[in-house]
C-alpha cells in the first residue's frame, strides 16, 4: 500500500444502523472527485494518485458490507430493488451532500466519477447510468453479472472506463458485455484487459490511468 501525503477522514452515518464513509483528501485542493463503493478499500488508494501525474482528486468511499450476499443486494438492482434503492439514495444524495458540506467539494459532472470493483463495479454502472448529470464518468473494474446492460440504454450516458483481468474469465466477459453495450449506445468507452486474477493489484494500478483519462494529464 502506498503511503500518502493527504489525509484520511472517516465519518459514521446513521444509515443501516451505522455506516462508515472514508474520504481521501489530497494535500492540495481537489480538482476532481471520485465517489466509490467498497470505500474501506478504494479510499486508501490516494497514494497511487499522488505518485502519478494526475489532477488532485478526492476519493469519497462509502464502506461496503462484510456479508457478501447483502453487499451484492445493495450494489445491484437485480436482486433486491428496495434495498438497492435505499442504498442508492444514501450513496447518491446523503453522502454527496455531506461531502459538499464537509469538504466544500461541489464539482460539475465532468469532474466527478463513480468507481467500483467487482460487485461495487455493478453499483458504479447502475448509479452512473441513472445519474449521468452527477457522474460524468464511470470507473468499473471486474464487474459481476447481476446487473447487466438494459435492453434499452438511456439516451444520456456517462463516459466509461472498464478493466478486467485475463485470469478472471467470468468478470472479463461481464466487462466486455458492458463495453459492447455502451459502445453500441454511443458512449465514450475504454476497455482494458490486464494480466491478473480477481482482486489483483491491477485494480489499484489502473486507478490513476482512469483518473488521467477522465480528468486530464498523463500518468
N, C-alpha and C positions, 0 to 999 in steps of 0.2 A: 504494500500500500504506500502510495506517495505521501510524503509529508506535505503540509500545507502552510502557507503564509496567511491565508484568510482565516475566517472564524466559523465555527460550527455552533449554531444556536438551536436549541431544542425547546419545543412547546408542546404541552399536552392539552388536547381538546376534549370536550365532553362527548364527542361523537362515539357511539357504540361502547359506552362505559369507560372511555378514556383512550384516545388515540394520539400517538406521538407524531409530530412533524419535525424533521430536522432540516435546517437550512444551512447551506454553504454560502457564506457571504465573502465575496472576493475582496482582496486587500485594497482595491480601488473601486470607485463607483461602478456598479454593474451597467453594462450596455445591452445586455440580453438576459433573459431568464428562462430556465427550463423547469417545468413542473413535472415531477416524476412519481410514479408508484414505486413500491419497494424502496422507499426512501431511506430505510436503515442501511441499504447498500449503496445506492446511487449518490446520495448526498455527500458521501465520503470520497467521491471521485474528483473533488475540486482540485486536488494536487496535479492530476493529469492535465487539467485545463491550464493551470499555472505554468506547467512545463512546456506547453505548446504556444504557438503564436496565434492565439485566438482572442477575440474581444473578451474583456472581463465579464463573466457570466455567473449569475446567481443560480443555485440549484435549490428548489423548494421540494423536499422529498417527504411525501406522506407515507408513513410506515405501512407495510402490509401485514396481514395476519400470519401467525405461525401455522395454523391449521390450513393445509393445502386446499382442502375442499372449500372451506369458507372463503379463502383468499380468491380462488377461482370464481366463486359466485359473486364476489364484489367486483371483480375485474372484467367479467364477461357478461354481456346482457343475454347470452344464450341459455343460461341455466336458471337464474332466479331474478326475474325482471325487477321485482320490488326491491330486493337487496342491492342490486346494481344501481337502481335509480337513487336510492338513499345515499350510497357512497359517491355516486356521480355528483349529486348536489353538494356534498361535503367537499369533494375534491375541487370542483369547478367554481363553486360560489364561496363557501366558507373559508377554505384555505387561501384562495386567491385574494379575497377581500382582506384577510388578516395580513397577508404578505404586503399588500399595498399599504395598510395602516402602519404595520410594524417597521417595515424597511423602506417605505416610500417608493416601492417598485410598482410602477403603473405604465408598462411599456405596450406599444401597439402590437398587433398580431404578428407583424413582420419581424419583431424582435422577441417573440415568445414561442416556445416549443413545448411539447409534451413528450415524455420519454418513458419507455418501459422495456422490461426484459422478460421473456417467457410469458407467463400469464399477464403480467403488467404490460407487456407489449400489446396484448389484446385491449387492455384499458386505454393505452395511448392511441391505438387505432380507433376505438369506439368513441372516445371523447373528442378526438381530433376531427372525425367525420361529422360529429354532432355540433361542434363548436368551432368551425373554421374562422369565425370572426374573432375568436380569442386566441387560438393556437394556429399560427401561420405555418408551423412545421410539426411533423410527427417524426420522432426518432423511435425505431422499433427494432429490437434485437430478438431473434429466435422466437417469434410469436407462437402461442398454442393454436389449436384448431377449433376451440369452442366458438369463437366469434369469427365468422367468415364474411367475405365481401357480400353486401346485399345485392339482390337481383337487380335493383335499380339504384345506381350510385347517386349520391347528392350532386346537384349541379355545381355547387361551390365546394371545392376540395382544397385541403392544405397541401403543401409540399410534403414529400415523404422520403425518408432515408431508412432503408431496410438492410439488415445484415443477418447472416446466419452462417453456421459452421458446416464444413464439409463432412464432419463426423457426427452430425445430428440430422440424418436424412428426413425425419418426420418434421422437424422445425424448419429445415431448409425448404421443404415442399410447401409449408404454410406461408413462409415469406415470399416464395416465388408466386404462389397463388395471388397474394396481395399485390405484388409487383405487376402482374399481368392485368389484374382488375383495375388498378389505379391508372396505369398507363392507358388502358383501353378507354377510361373515362376522361382522359385528357390531363391528368395530373402530372406535375413535375416530380419524377421519382428517380432515386438512386437505389440500386440493388447490388449488394456486395456479398460475395462468398469468401469466407476466411477459413484457413485451416484451424480446426478446433472442434471440441465437443460442447455439449450443453453446459452452460455456466463457466465456460472457459474465459481466459484472460482477454480474448478478442472483444468481449463486450466492453470492458473498460477501455481497451486500447482504441476502439472505434469511436468512442465518445468525442474526443477532440476533433476528429475528422467530421463528425456530424455537425458539431458546433461551427467549425470553419465553413462548412458547406452552407449552412443556414444563415450565418451572421457575418461572414466575411473573414478574410485573412487565411493564409495557408499555414498548415502545421509543419 
